[in-house]
Amino acid sequence: MTTTRNIKTMWDAVMNENKNPLRNQPIPTAHLLMQMLAWMWSAIFSLMVGSYFVFGVTAAAHTLLIAGLFITILAFKTAESDNSFE
């Protein structure tokens, strides 16, 4: 139980837009900063493993994951605020 709670807390600290340090930024700014951090961590991981191939895979995976999360958040906020996607 404690391990699950710790994992959720750590996930929220980074990925939950209402709890992470970027919560006061506009969504496009937070998205850009999250993408930059993802690329940075992809590069760090690649250097640790010693492979440029790993960088391409991890950078692409991070970009897709974070873009998907932010598009979903934006869609939810738009739908919640005015019930239209115009």
Buried (B, 14 or more C-beta within 10 A) or exposed (E): EEEEEEEEEEEEEEEBBEEBEBEEBEBEEBBBBBBEBBBEEBBEBBEEEEEEEBBEEBBEEBBEEBBEBBEEBBEEEEEEEEEEEE
